Amino acid sequence: LFHPSSSNQLVLMPVPMSDSEYQRLETLQSFDVLDSAQEKLFDDITELTAYLFNVPVARIAFVAGEQVWHLASTGMGAGDPLPPEQSICTRAVRRAEPVLVYEDLREDQEPVPDLMQEREVIFYAAALLSSSSGHALGTLCVAGSELRTFSPNEQEVLLCIARLVVVALERRRKLRASHSPEAWEQVRANVETSLAQQMVLVRYLKARTPDTIPVPQEVLDLVCSRLEDVMRVAEQ
């Protein structure tokens, strides 16, 4: 929007924030994840995600008003917060689709962010991290420099892993709000142990077909069933 100044010049005025965006950012703030220290649980989740889908990069990203913050990142350093326009995760949150997939970013009508071009990112897929109140906090995303398909079944499993991230975050928020940080540390340790135990068989099966794309259905089915067990531990 433009507004005339006293000198008859047009001055760019800030666009008012919508109520829905204000509520989304307020919800995100309540999780206390922006600029927070990395936690092993979330690092383990991104490491597993990258391994499962045969991609070099997996990240947990939160889209705030003026930055995109990575709580965990595998295959690429978390680094400093990114400007929103330099992250495709911003686009995913804006579209609010459960899963957003670009099998070849070069074919998309929207311009690819400069940083993504510099890193030669071609493939990108993101599952929304949606709070229980329905607000999009960010994404669990995977990316690579080679074109690849990403089947509907793979998309469903990525969304399943994203739900685990949100379950853990909501448990973390609840325990911290009740002034029980020690309780969260115990829950986090339990979830880390459960995740490691439940995924041993998944890693064994995956190792038998390490480069198969799409990921075999038997592996995908096992991942979802095992993650349900991990989520129950997180909710205890």
Buried (B, 14 or more C-beta within 10 A) or exposed (E): EEEEEEEEEEEEEEEEEEEEBEBBBEBBEBBEBBEEEEBEBBBBBBBBBBBBBBBBBBBBBBBBEEBBBBBBBBBBEBEEBBEBEBBBBBBBBEEBBBBBBBBEBEEEEEEBBEBBEEEEBBBBBBBBBBBEEEBBBBBBBBBBEEEBEBBEBBBBBBBBBBBBBBBBBBBBBEBBEEEEEEBBEEBBEBBBEBBEEBBEEBEEBBEEEEEEBBBBEEBBEBBBEBBEEBBEBBEE
